[in-house]
Amino acid sequence: MLQGELAPGMVLPSMRELARQLDISLITTKRAYEDLEKEGYLCTYRGKGTYVNTFNTERLKERHLKMIEEMSQNLVKEAKTVHMPLEALTMMIRRLYK
């Protein structure tokens, strides 16, 4: 959604169709659709299908940044646990970022 691949109002494949396309369980697809709908990313209309909801890209970006910060806190904590120098951690992140 942030990258513009899924535009607001875009109709998504049915759960069965997506499960078939991705060769995954229908239950997995159903769970993903339900989670995305609860979070406000999707909107399902009975008999019509599931659509990408209109969303605030800034709010979505803020959510992602918060998640990255939380993950970074865990990363730093683990690095400190094994006495990894900041320079080594920084180099690792730079390498992975490329």
C-alpha positions in Angstrom: 0.0 0.0 0.0 2.8 2.4 0.8 4.5 1.5 -2.5 1.3 2.2 -4.4 0.8 -1.4 -5.6 -2.6 -1.6 -3.9 -4.7 1.4 -4.6 -7.7 2.4 -2.5 -10.8 0.8 -4.0 -8.9 -2.0 -5.8 -10.7 -5.3 -5.6 -8.7 -8.2 -4.3 -9.0 -11.8 -5.4 -11.3 -14.0 -3.4 -9.8 -15.9 -0.5 -10.0 -19.2 -2.4 -8.5 -17.7 -5.5 -5.6 -16.1 -3.5 -5.0 -19.4 -1.6 -4.8 -21.2 -5.0 -2.5 -18.6 -6.6 -0.1 -18.6 -3.7 -0.5 -22.4 -3.0 -1.3 -21.8 0.6 -4.1 -22.9 3.0 -7.5 -21.2 2.7 -7.4 -20.8 6.5 -4.2 -18.8 6.2 -5.7 -16.6 3.6 -8.9 -16.1 5.6 -6.9 -15.2 8.7 -4.8 -12.7 6.7 -7.9 -11.0 5.2 -9.6 -10.9 8.6 -6.5 -9.3 10.2 -6.1 -6.7 7.5 -9.8 -5.9 7.7 -9.6 -5.5 11.5 -6.6 -3.1 11.1 -8.6 -1.1 8.6 -6.6 -1.9 5.4 -9.4 -3.9 3.7 -13.2 -3.7 3.5 -15.4 -6.7 2.6 -18.8 -6.3 1.1 -20.9 -9.5 1.2 -21.6 -10.7 -2.4 -19.3 -8.0 -3.9 -15.8 -8.9 -2.7 -12.9 -7.5 -0.7 -11.5 -4.1 -1.5 -8.5 -2.1 -0.4 -9.8 0.5 2.0 -9.0 4.2 1.7 -6.2 4.9 4.1 -4.0 7.6 5.3 -0.5 7.0 4.0 1.1 9.1 6.7 -0.7 7.1 9.4 0.4 3.9 7.8 4.0 5.2 7.5 4.0 6.2 11.2 2.8 2.6 12.1 5.7 1.2 10.2 8.2 3.5 11.7 7.0 2.7 15.2 7.3 -1.0 14.4 10.9 -0.5 13.1 11.8 1.4 16.3 10.5 -1.4 18.5 12.4 -4.0 16.4 15.5 -1.9 16.6 15.2 -1.7 20.4 15.2 -5.5 20.5 18.1 -5.7 18.1 20.2 -3.3 20.2 19.3 -5.2 23.4 20.5 -8.5 21.8 23.6 -6.9 20.5 24.4 -5.6 24.0 23.8 -9.1 25.4 26.6 -10.5 23.3 28.8 -7.4 23.8 28.7 -6.5 20.1 30.4 -3.1 19.6 28.3 -0.4 18.1 30.6 -0.1 15.1 30.1 -3.8 14.3 26.3 -3.4 14.6 26.3 -0.3 12.4 28.4 -2.1 9.8 26.0 -5.0 9.8 23.0 -2.8 9.4 24.7 -0.9 6.5 25.4 -4.1 4.8 21.9 -5.4 5.2 20.4 -2.1 4.1 22.1 -2.2 0.7 
